[in-house]
Amino acid sequence: MLAATSITRAASVKYRSAFSKWLAISRWVRGRSCFPWPVGRSYSTSGAVADLRYDSRREAPAMTVLPSVAEAIGSTPLVDLARVTRGRPGRVLAKLELLSPGLSKKDRMARQIVEDAEAAGELAPGQTVVELTSGNAGAGLAIVCAVKDHPFVAVMSKGNSEERARMMRALGAEVVLVDQAPGATPGKVTGADLERVEEVVHRVVAERDAFRADQFRHPGNFRAHYLNTGPEILRQSGGAIDAFCDFVGSGGTFAGCAAAFKEQDPGIRCYVVEPAGAAVLAGRGVRDPHHRIQGGGYALAELAHLRPEHVDGYLEVSDREAVEMARRLAAEEGIFAGFSSGANLAAAFQLLAGPCRGQTVVIAVCDSGLKYLSTDLWP
Ligand SMILES: Cc1ncc(COP(=O)(O)O)c(C=O)c1O
């Protein structure tokens, strides 16, 4: 008994001394400038001044009981893609957004927009929320709206994979599917298809006296990534990243992360990724708007969230490259993701072969490969 007590006491002393060492190191680390909290400057795409301090309540919720699944959004792992990158000059770090409750990075903007709108009085208790979606924003909004008691209507082009509509319905959303523009191909959603979806959104918002989440313009989309995704990446990597590239849809992820990175270290270069043949943001015009990289590449000439001063360059990725890299992510890294994640990896490899040779590039793994089981991404 005595022996057991002294062993326990010895273990406790050892534990306490290890803990105080850890505390001292973490205090020292927090004091270093490469760590990004609190975030000091104010950004808002609407021009409104916002409280942009990093929200530590969103941090590492895994070991506590959460009041709802909405609190499980974010705090995703950052993984070194050391296997697929073997033999290439440099590193690629991947932010695993596919592990979010809605299986995509769009959960973050869904929660932020709804919470910001509620706080600003733009969204009343019980009011219906409506949004145009390629399926991922809709899944995120369906989750957040279910938890916060808002009816949700998702308006989506039929060009997106059908499992997305099924998932949103399962999460309690009403899904309105919109026919594609004449001549369009299923699986390839263009700006023309989005225009049709937009018309239906306007009608539904008016009919239901609803709140339009408006991911292409609402500052909550930008803020979700400026306050959380970007700072998380900086803290997880110890600030040791050289570049970031992202396939853009609304541009919220790119813009928010780029703003957080540049604020911390203006030397971190940020690249917009577009589909080959539809690099409109790069100013190269549209040769072919039809591509298979769902969730973005809509050939829209202007995206409200993007700030030109945060864009260091533009990269183009073909369907073939996106598919090949999504398959390699699954087979070599065990990361089962979708087309746009493959596009991000392909773009990161372009950077390692070019301006970022020997450096560290960070990408998002945007959504789960489960969302593409009905496509030929997985043979
Ligand atoms: C799978 C996927 N990849 C990329 C994007 C683009 O992200 P963002 O809208 O933040 O630019 C989206 C957006 O819906 C998406 O669903």
The ligand as a MOL file (V3000), in Angstrom:
LIG
                    3D

  0  0  0     0  0            999 V3000
M  V30 BEGIN CTAB
M  V30 COUNTS 16 16 0 0 0
M  V30 BEGIN ATOM
M  V30 1 C -16.0010 20.9120 -53.0610 0
M  V30 2 C -15.7540 22.3830 -53.0520 0
M  V30 3 N -14.5320 22.8190 -53.3740 0
M  V30 4 C -14.2450 24.1490 -53.4120 0
M  V30 5 C -15.2230 25.0880 -53.1300 0
M  V30 6 C -14.8790 26.5530 -53.1910 0
M  V30 7 O -14.8090 27.1140 -51.8980 0
M  V30 8 P -15.0920 28.6760 -51.7180 0
M  V30 9 O -16.5400 28.8870 -51.9840 0
M  V30 10 O -14.7180 28.9720 -50.3190 0
M  V30 11 O -14.2270 29.3900 -52.7220 0
M  V30 12 C -16.5100 24.6670 -52.7880 0
M  V30 13 C -17.5760 25.6300 -52.5290 0
M  V30 14 O -18.7320 25.3270 -52.4470 0
M  V30 15 C -16.7800 23.2860 -52.7440 0
M  V30 16 O -18.0060 22.8260 -52.4240 0
M  V30 END ATOM
M  V30 BEGIN BOND
M  V30 1 1 1 2
M  V30 2 1 2 3
M  V30 3 2 2 15
M  V30 4 2 3 4
M  V30 5 1 4 5
M  V30 6 1 5 6
M  V30 7 2 5 12
M  V30 8 1 6 7
M  V30 9 1 7 8
M  V30 10 2 8 9
M  V30 11 1 8 10
M  V30 12 1 8 11
M  V30 13 1 12 13
M  V30 14 1 12 15
M  V30 15 2 13 14
M  V30 16 1 15 16
M  V30 END BOND
M  V30 END CTAB
M  END
